[in-house]
Amino acid sequence: MKRSLLAFAVALGAVALSPAAATAHRAWLLPSDTVLSGADPWVGVDAAISNTLFHADHNAMRLDAVMITAPDGARVLPENVGQARYRATFDVHLRQPGTYKIANVMQGASARFRIDGEERMWRGAAKDLAAAVPAGATDVRRTESLNRVETFVTRGAPTRTVFALTNAGLELAPITHPNDLAAGETARFRLLLDGRPAGGLKVTVAPGGARYRDDPAETEIAADAEGVIAITWPAAGMYWLNAAQRDLPGAAPGAVRNVQYTAVLQVLP
């Protein structure tokens, strides 16, 4: 296992990651399984922001913005929701056959400024950012953010209706179905920024189980001109994919925008 993960990094031309990058807080939605059958399947999901990937050791993820999309496009509510110190949990009842998308889309804005010599901070919705800074403020810094964390689960045969794009921020448009991944095979995914191919975007690929290895076995892949990345999976397990674009032009005057995309995928033997 360890040798195959190290070979994975070499084969993909991995860029060495700094210790800070390897230990940064990471958000994830971890399903108990991603491919299910049977008459009445359920999936349990752990939601956390952690120092060690897939090990809840920092903070529980807030679930206010969790959206579960059924194969027919309908919204599904999470069930048996729990909030602990280091992780949140919920269940998804897969009543329909096909592929579900489980996502947490976190969108907002903030501003830092000085008024009458005092530094202040504002947080709220991006639509309110332009009016959030009072007249006469100095040292103004406005930031907009849109972060997506997703995972996918399938009951029976995989379907593709849940991959419809919103054309806002970073999104995944799978070429290979994310619930049809196997060790030794190559998967291809397209990343888009505001609906356009995110050519040159750097994507971090990290396998789970890092707390049991000396080397995190992470790699960084650059998307081609069409926003496509290709990954040959070295071994079965859970994987974390992450990409971010920072300091983009924001909608509010003088604002910068930071966008991020994260997916948790299961690779089967």
Buried (B, 14 or more C-beta within 10 A) or exposed (E): BEEBBBBBBEEBEBBEBEEEEBEEEBBBBBBBEBBBEEEEBBBEBBBBBBBBBBBBEBBBBEBEBBBBBBBEEEEBEBEEBEEEEBBBBBBBBBBBBBBBBBBBBBBBBBBBBEBEEEEEEBEEEBEBBBEBBEEEBEEBEBBBBBBBBBBBBBBBEBBEEBBEEEEBBBBBBBEBBBBBBEBEEEBEBBBBBBEEBBBEBBBBBBBBBBEEEEEBBBBBBEBBEEBBBBBEBBBBBBBBBBBBBEEBEBEBEEBBBBBBBBBBBBBBE
